[in-house]
Amino acid sequence: MKRIYLDHSATTPVDPQVAELMMKYFVDYYGNPSSVHYYGREVRKALDEARTQVATLIGANPAEIAFTSGGTEADNLAIQGAAKAKLKKGNHLITSAIEHHAVLDTCKHLGKNGYELTILPVDEEGIISVDELKKAIRPETILVSIMHANNEVGSIQPIEEIGKITKQQDILFHVDAVQSLGKCSIDVKAMNIDLLTISSHKIYGPKGVGALYIRKGVRVSPLMFGGAQERKIRSGTENAPGIIGFGKACELAGQRMESERAHLTSLRDKLIDGIMSKIDNVKLNGPSGSKRLVNNVNVSINFIEGESLLLSLDMIGVAASSGSACTSGSLDPSHVLLAMGLSHEVAHGSLRLSLGMQNTDEDIDYVLEELPKIVDRLRAMSPLYTKTSC
Ligand SMILES: *Cc1c(COP(=O)(O)O)cnc(C)c1O
């Protein structure tokens, strides 16, 4: 069976060049990078190079990168670490309603443990209002955490504008850039970002490795204590093959960014236009044009359960994702779609197709051929559907 992977926002395959490089650091160069002998020194050199590759992609200095076990840990380190380090100054945090759970749940946890939390709403396109952010700022505000591009609907937030405000008001600014890395250009200096989360497995690197950019001079309290690695910010023997693979993935992402943006944008727009013209009673979730992440398609197909749609697609070899919180084993509709004002019913019928490097025009043709048939079949079984309703 033909198989088409359209779930790149969940994870990406490891690039063969990345896997090949990592292999060397599993079997040949296996030393502990803290060791002074040859085995250690060789790994230390490769880690230094990876740190430079990661820093280069986001406009940072290598000394400002702390490697972690992934995006989730980097989000936790940024928010918990900054909140703790800044507690003398204040206890108020600001985030948005559409953050990844690694940010939202960390903020909510702090909100129940001595901190004050403001969760900003978003508009129907999934974008926050900079005016509302300004109004939410108090003398005790210590941290603003707003994601760059949303993982479900692809909305891109006005990061530069927010960075100007937080800088002027001397508030720390954390950005979860896991989805935008390699797809949007990121310059932490120009954007006035203090803390930036990135993850390897969303950019064709290995799983279980990520990084937090910590602007020089910004203090974050560590979550873990031990061997004092990563300048004491993240103790624990480094995941050397993972970090080295992440570095290579960042280098490749930088080289490919321009051509990939063009490739993904063209596939995305073809897919969106095709779905909108071939299926009735369908709604595009998230913004269009330049405010949308280049690889994201998210639609609500009325009178259909997202889960049944996913199963039907899987049966014909198409891997996609729904807007339900399937990770938690429940079928709660997505907090992102609800925050954008969708009803539970419409949110339940949502489908996310996230494109990647290896997808082709033929993949899109196949989906546009098969998806309307599946929708017709499922709707034929739905008591709520009549062709004329809207
Ligand atoms: C995937 C993702 C994360 C979590 O990263 P992991 O490396 O899987 O822990 C955080 N934020 C966003 C926006 C993501 O898409």
The ligand as a Gaussian input file, in Angstrom:
#p B3LYP/6-31G(d) Opt

LIG

0 1
 C        6.329000      19.042000      20.021000
 C        6.180000      20.355000      20.742000
 C        6.688000      20.546000      22.044000
 C        7.294000      19.422000      22.836000
 O        8.572000      19.058000      22.380000
 P        9.153000      17.600000      22.753000
 O       10.549000      17.647000      22.221000
 O        8.281000      16.614000      22.043000
 O        9.101000      17.480000      24.232000
 C        6.559000      21.785000      22.623000
 N        5.983000      22.798000      21.973000
 C        5.483000      22.675000      20.729000
 C        4.866000      23.847000      20.059000
 C        5.561000      21.440000      20.072000
 O        5.047000      21.316000      18.848000

